[in-house]
Amino acid sequence: MTQLDPTLTMLKDLTDAKAIPGNEKEAREVMTKYIEPYADEVTTDGLGSLVAKKVGEENGPKIMVAGHLDEVGFMVTRIDDKGFVYFQTVGGWWSQVMLAQRVTIVTSKGEITGIMGSKPPHILPPEARKKPVEIKDMFIDIGASTREEATEWGIRPGDMVVPHFEFTVMNNPKMLLAKAWDNRIGCAIAIDVLKNLKNEKHPNVVYGVGTVQEEVGLRGAKTAAFKVQPDIAFAVDVGIAGDTPGVTEKEAMGKLGKGPGIVLYDASMVSHKGLRDFITNVADELEIPYQFDAMAGGGTDSGSIHVTANGVPALSITIATRYIHSHAALLHRDDYENTVKLITEVIKRLDREAVNNITFD
């Protein structure tokens, strides 16, 4: 592998970390390592979300920038007498992206490699071959011969199972392929925003947050927002890319390399108009590219954050990403860097007067 620059090394470390909902420790440790040098303090809430605090003005408004630590994966539920492992999906999966894919089972004794299997099509009746295999009919083959052998290797019900994929810089070096972009890219953005503010004066208190259990219902965002009590919040997540063959702009608006996506609407919230206008005005002023996004289904951590306590003006910002909720996804480095730049510049302008104006817009 060619030598990676510091940013790519961080992105590799974040995406290589294994962390499904409820098992975020490894990703949290990586995020802590990278964000700690730029924070005044790093704490966690009771569910395990990471909260890194950076004080600009002690009594300034509280600004929360959140990415989620968890990725979609699986959990071991049982082992049959022949040593095959059965599982529960944790987060949303489409069955067609799962079969014959390599996975890693994380056990108390170490990591075990497995492959997703099912009944082979060669022995299925013709009609059955035309239908996608249902997830309930899949299993993980770890090369064990008996339940006892699998158990001796350390596999137990409840163990985390994650997709196996190596971080890859494509021939176009701006195109980055990895597992878990959803949503380690949001965590990376939170890290780099705090890094940008390290030696800058800013009129507020900034919280870079890595939430837990987003993929199973935006759960960590609830507890993290309750801990922070933000005045303004940004959830940074992946968005659906609409620039692959067969996808119309009506179905998905995001395009790789065209800037951060400003979410107008999703199933979890209607974005705050005042905050949306504020951020697009800053982008226009600084000529930072951006695009609008709207998703009839799905949501981000903003969905939980904006209804915390008395209500929080919140906005979701997305990075257009291809092939999410699969073993590997693809995004564009320029979108990442422009999102970091935009959020940094917005935070510099979010003094008490600006926040009050946004809140009541």
C-alpha positions as CSV (number, residue, x, y, z in Angstrom):
1,M,0.0,0.0,0.0
2,T,1.3,3.4,-0.9
3,Q,2.1,5.9,1.9
4,L,-1.0,7.8,3.0
5,D,-1.0,11.4,4.0
6,P,-2.2,12.2,7.6
7,T,-5.8,12.8,6.6
8,L,-6.0,9.6,4.7
9,T,-4.4,7.7,7.6
10,M,-7.0,9.1,9.9
11,L,-9.8,8.1,7.5
12,K,-8.3,4.6,7.1
13,D,-8.1,4.2,10.9
14,L,-11.7,5.3,11.4
15,T,-13.2,3.2,8.7
16,D,-11.1,0.1,9.5
17,A,-12.5,0.2,13.1
18,K,-15.2,-2.4,13.8
19,A,-18.2,-0.9,15.6
20,I,-21.8,-2.0,15.1
21,P,-24.6,-0.4,17.2
22,G,-24.1,-1.2,20.8
23,N,-20.4,-2.2,20.2
24,E,-18.8,1.2,19.4
25,K,-15.8,1.0,21.6
26,E,-13.1,0.5,18.9
27,A,-14.4,3.4,16.8
28,R,-14.7,5.6,19.9
29,E,-11.1,4.9,20.8
30,V,-9.9,5.8,17.3
31,M,-12.0,9.0,17.4
32,T,-10.7,9.9,20.8
33,K,-7.1,9.4,19.7
34,Y,-7.6,11.9,16.8
35,I,-9.8,14.5,18.5
36,E,-8.2,14.7,21.9
37,P,-5.3,17.0,20.8
38,Y,-7.8,19.6,19.7
39,A,-10.3,19.4,22.6
40,D,-10.3,20.9,26.1
41,E,-11.9,17.8,27.5
42,V,-13.3,14.5,26.1
43,T,-16.1,12.7,28.0
44,T,-18.8,10.1,27.2
45,D,-22.4,9.9,28.0
46,G,-24.1,6.8,29.7
47,L,-24.6,5.0,26.3
48,G,-21.1,5.6,25.1
49,S,-21.3,8.6,22.8
50,L,-18.1,10.6,22.7
51,V,-18.3,14.3,23.5
52,A,-15.2,16.5,22.8
53,K,-15.5,20.1,24.1
54,K,-13.6,23.1,22.6
55,V,-14.2,26.4,24.4
56,G,-13.9,29.6,22.3
57,E,-15.9,32.0,24.5
58,E,-16.8,30.5,27.8
59,N,-20.4,31.7,27.9
60,G,-21.0,31.6,24.2
61,P,-23.7,29.5,22.5
62,K,-23.1,25.7,22.4
63,I,-22.6,24.3,18.9
64,M,-22.8,20.6,18.4
65,V,-21.2,18.8,15.4
66,A,-22.2,15.1,15.4
67,G,-21.2,12.1,13.3
68,H,-22.2,8.6,14.4
69,L,-19.7,6.0,15.4
70,D,-21.7,2.9,14.5
71,E,-21.9,1.0,11.2
72,V,-24.4,-1.5,9.9
73,G,-23.4,-5.1,10.7
74,F,-24.6,-8.3,12.2
75,M,-24.8,-10.1,15.6
76,V,-24.4,-13.8,16.2
77,T,-27.6,-15.4,17.5
78,R,-26.8,-19.1,17.4
79,I,-24.5,-21.8,16.2
80,D,-25.9,-25.0,14.7
81,D,-24.5,-28.5,15.4
82,K,-22.4,-28.4,12.2
83,G,-20.7,-25.2,13.3
84,F,-22.6,-22.8,11.0
85,V,-23.2,-19.4,12.5
86,Y,-26.6,-17.7,12.3
87,F,-27.1,-14.0,12.8
88,Q,-29.4,-10.9,13.3
89,T,-28.9,-7.9,11.1
90,V,-28.1,-4.7,13.1
91,G,-29.1,-1.8,11.0
92,G,-30.6,-1.8,7.5
93,W,-29.4,-4.4,5.0
94,W,-30.5,-5.2,1.4
95,S,-30.2,-9.0,1.0
96,Q,-28.7,-8.7,-2.5
97,V,-25.5,-7.1,-1.3
98,M,-24.8,-9.8,1.4
99,L,-24.2,-13.2,-0.1
100,A,-20.6,-14.5,-0.6
101,Q,-19.2,-11.5,1.2
102,R,-16.4,-11.9,3.7
103,V,-17.1,-10.9,7.3
104,T,-15.2,-10.7,10.6
105,I,-16.6,-12.1,13.8
106,V,-15.2,-10.3,16.9
107,T,-14.9,-12.7,19.8
108,S,-13.4,-12.6,23.3
109,K,-10.5,-14.7,21.9
110,G,-9.8,-12.7,18.8
111,E,-11.2,-12.2,15.3
112,I,-12.7,-15.0,13.1
113,T,-13.1,-14.8,9.4
114,G,-16.3,-16.0,7.8
115,I,-18.2,-15.9,4.6
116,M,-22.0,-15.4,4.1
117,G,-23.6,-18.5,2.6
118,S,-26.9,-19.9,1.5
119,K,-28.3,-22.9,-0.3
120,P,-26.5,-22.9,-3.7
121,P,-28.7,-21.9,-6.7
122,H,-27.6,-25.1,-8.7
123,I,-30.0,-27.2,-6.6
124,L,-32.9,-24.7,-6.4
125,P,-36.0,-25.0,-8.7
126,P,-35.9,-22.5,-11.6
127,E,-38.5,-20.2,-10.1
128,A,-36.6,-20.0,-6.8
129,R,-33.4,-19.0,-8.6
130,K,-35.1,-15.9,-9.9
131,K,-35.9,-14.6,-6.4
132,P,-33.4,-12.9,-4.0
133,V,-32.4,-15.1,-1.1
134,E,-34.0,-14.0,2.1
135,I,-31.8,-12.9,4.9
136,K,-33.4,-15.5,7.2
137,D,-32.1,-18.2,5.0
138,M,-28.4,-17.0,5.1
139,F,-25.7,-18.2,7.5
140,I,-22.0,-17.5,8.1
141,D,-19.5,-20.3,7.3
142,I,-16.4,-20.1,9.5
143,G,-14.9,-23.4,8.4
144,A,-15.9,-25.1,11.7
145,S,-17.2,-28.7,11.7
146,T,-19.1,-28.7,14.9
147,R,-20.8,-26.3,17.4
148,E,-18.1,-27.3,19.9
149,E,-15.3,-26.3,17.6
150,A,-16.9,-22.9,16.9
151,T,-17.4,-22.4,20.6
152,E,-13.8,-23.3,21.3
153,W,-12.7,-20.6,18.9
154,G,-14.5,-18.1,21.0
155,I,-17.8,-17.6,19.1
156,R,-20.8,-16.9,21.3
157,P,-24.3,-15.5,20.7
158,G,-24.1,-11.7,20.9
159,D,-20.7,-11.4,19.2
160,M,-20.3,-8.5,16.7
161,V,-20.0,-9.3,13.0
162,V,-18.7,-6.7,10.6
163,P,-18.1,-6.5,6.9
164,H,-14.4,-7.0,5.9
165,F,-13.0,-4.5,3.5
166,E,-9.7,-2.7,3.1
167,F,-9.6,1.1,2.8
168,T,-8.7,1.9,-0.8
169,V,-7.6,5.1,-2.7
170,M,-8.9,4.7,-6.2
171,N,-7.0,5.5,-9.5
172,N,-8.6,8.9,-9.2
173,P,-7.0,9.8,-5.8
174,K,-10.0,11.9,-4.9
175,M,-12.2,8.8,-4.9
176,L,-12.0,6.9,-1.6
177,L,-13.5,3.4,-1.1
178,A,-14.0,1.9,2.3
179,K,-16.5,0.2,4.6
180,A,-18.3,2.2,7.3
181,W,-18.2,5.6,5.5
182,D,-21.7,5.6,7.1
183,N,-20.7,7.3,9.3
184,R,-17.0,7.6,10.1
185,I,-16.9,10.4,7.6
186,G,-19.1,12.4,9.9
187,C,-16.8,11.6,12.8
188,A,-13.7,12.7,10.7
189,I,-15.4,16.0,9.9
190,A,-16.1,16.6,13.6
191,I,-12.4,15.9,14.3
192,D,-11.2,18.3,11.6
193,V,-13.6,21.1,12.6
194,L,-12.1,21.1,16.1
195,K,-8.6,20.9,14.5
196,N,-9.3,24.0,12.4
197,L,-10.5,25.8,15.5
198,K,-7.6,24.8,17.7
199,N,-5.8,28.2,17.4
200,E,-8.7,30.3,16.2
201,K,-10.9,32.6,18.1
202,H,-14.5,31.7,18.0
203,P,-17.5,33.1,19.9
204,N,-18.9,29.9,21.2
205,V,-18.3,26.5,22.8
206,V,-18.0,23.7,20.2
207,Y,-18.8,20.0,20.8
208,G,-17.4,17.4,18.4
209,V,-19.6,14.4,19.1
210,G,-19.4,10.7,18.0
211,T,-22.9,9.3,18.7
212,V,-23.8,5.6,19.2
213,Q,-26.6,3.5,17.9
214,E,-27.7,5.8,15.1
215,E,-28.4,2.9,12.7
216,V,-31.0,1.4,15.1
217,G,-33.1,4.5,15.7
218,L,-30.9,7.7,16.4
219,R,-30.6,6.6,20.0
220,G,-27.2,7.9,21.0
221,A,-28.0,11.3,19.6
222,K,-30.8,11.6,22.2
223,T,-28.5,11.1,25.1
224,A,-25.6,13.0,23.7
225,A,-27.8,16.0,23.0
226,F,-29.3,15.8,26.4
227,K,-25.8,15.9,27.9
228,V,-24.6,18.8,25.7
229,Q,-27.9,20.9,25.6
230,P,-26.8,22.6,22.4
231,D,-28.1,25.9,21.0
232,I,-27.4,24.9,17.4
233,A,-26.6,21.4,16.0
234,F,-25.3,19.9,12.9
235,A,-25.5,16.2,12.1
236,V,-23.0,15.2,9.4
237,D,-23.8,12.0,7.6
238,V,-23.7,10.3,4.2
239,G,-26.3,11.1,1.6
240,I,-27.6,9.0,-1.3
241,A,-25.6,9.5,-4.4
242,G,-27.7,10.0,-7.5
243,D,-25.0,10.0,-10.1
244,T,-24.8,6.3,-10.9
245,P,-26.5,4.6,-14.0
246,G,-30.2,4.3,-13.8
247,V,-30.8,6.8,-11.0
248,T,-32.8,9.9,-11.8
249,E,-32.4,13.3,-10.1
250,K,-35.9,12.9,-8.9
251,E,-34.9,9.8,-7.0
252,A,-31.6,11.1,-5.6
253,M,-30.1,14.6,-5.9
254,G,-26.6,14.1,-4.6
255,K,-23.5,14.0,-6.9
256,L,-20.0,13.2,-5.9
257,G,-17.6,16.1,-5.9
258,K,-20.3,18.8,-6.0
259,G,-20.0,19.8,-2.4
260,P,-21.8,19.1,0.9
261,G,-25.5,18.3,0.7
262,I,-27.8,20.7,2.6
263,V,-30.7,18.5,3.7
264,L,-34.1,20.2,3.2
265,Y,-36.3,17.4,4.4
266,D,-36.0,13.8,5.5
267,A,-38.3,11.3,7.4
268,S,-36.9,12.4,10.7
269,M,-37.2,16.2,10.5
270,V,-37.9,19.3,8.5
271,S,-34.6,21.3,8.5
272,H,-34.6,24.6,10.4
273,K,-35.1,27.3,7.8
274,G,-33.1,30.0,9.6
275,L,-30.1,27.7,10.1
276,R,-30.3,26.5,6.5
277,D,-30.3,30.0,5.2
278,F,-27.4,31.0,7.4
279,I,-25.2,28.2,6.2
280,T,-26.0,28.7,2.5
281,N,-25.3,32.4,2.9
282,V,-21.9,31.6,4.3
283,A,-21.2,29.1,1.5
284,D,-22.2,31.7,-1.1
285,E,-20.0,34.3,0.5
286,L,-17.0,32.1,0.5
287,E,-17.8,30.4,-2.8
288,I,-17.9,26.9,-1.2
289,P,-19.8,24.6,-3.4
290,Y,-22.9,22.9,-2.0
291,Q,-26.0,21.0,-3.2
292,F,-29.5,20.5,-1.8
293,D,-30.7,17.1,-0.7
294,A,-34.1,15.7,0.2
295,M,-34.9,12.2,1.3
296,A,-38.4,10.9,1.7
297,G,-37.2,7.9,3.7
298,G,-34.4,7.6,6.3
299,G,-33.0,10.2,8.6
300,T,-30.0,11.4,10.6
301,D,-29.1,12.2,14.1
302,S,-30.7,15.6,13.6
303,G,-34.0,13.9,13.9
304,S,-33.3,13.2,17.6
305,I,-31.3,16.2,18.4
306,H,-33.8,18.8,17.2
307,V,-36.5,17.6,19.6
308,T,-34.2,17.5,22.6
309,A,-35.4,19.6,25.7
310,N,-37.0,22.8,24.4
311,G,-36.0,22.1,20.8
312,V,-32.7,22.7,19.0
313,P,-32.3,24.4,15.6
314,A,-30.6,21.7,13.7
315,L,-29.5,20.9,10.2
316,S,-28.3,17.7,8.5
317,I,-25.3,18.0,6.2
318,T,-24.5,15.1,3.9
319,I,-21.6,13.7,1.9
320,A,-22.9,12.1,-1.3
321,T,-21.9,8.4,-1.1
322,R,-22.4,5.5,-3.4
323,Y,-23.3,2.0,-2.2
324,I,-24.0,2.7,1.5
325,H,-25.2,-0.1,3.7
326,S,-23.0,-2.6,1.9
327,H,-19.5,-3.9,2.3
328,A,-17.9,-0.9,0.6
329,A,-18.9,2.6,-0.2
330,L,-17.4,5.4,-2.3
331,L,-17.1,9.1,-1.7
332,H,-15.1,12.1,-3.0
333,R,-12.4,13.8,-0.9
334,D,-13.3,17.3,-2.1
335,D,-16.8,16.9,-0.5
336,Y,-15.2,16.0,2.8
337,E,-12.8,18.9,2.7
338,N,-15.5,21.4,1.6
339,T,-17.8,20.3,4.4
340,V,-15.0,20.7,7.0
341,K,-14.4,24.2,5.6
342,L,-18.0,25.2,5.5
343,I,-18.8,24.1,9.1
344,T,-15.7,25.7,10.4
345,E,-16.5,29.1,8.8
346,V,-20.1,28.9,10.0
347,I,-19.1,28.2,13.6
348,K,-16.8,31.3,13.5
349,R,-19.9,33.4,12.7
350,L,-22.2,31.8,15.3
351,D,-22.1,34.4,18.1
352,R,-25.0,34.9,20.5
353,E,-26.7,37.5,18.3
354,A,-26.5,35.2,15.2
355,V,-27.9,32.3,17.2
356,N,-30.7,34.3,18.5
357,N,-31.6,35.5,15.0
358,I,-31.5,32.0,13.7
359,T,-33.6,30.6,16.5
360,F,-36.5,33.0,16.0
361,D,-36.2,33.2,12.2
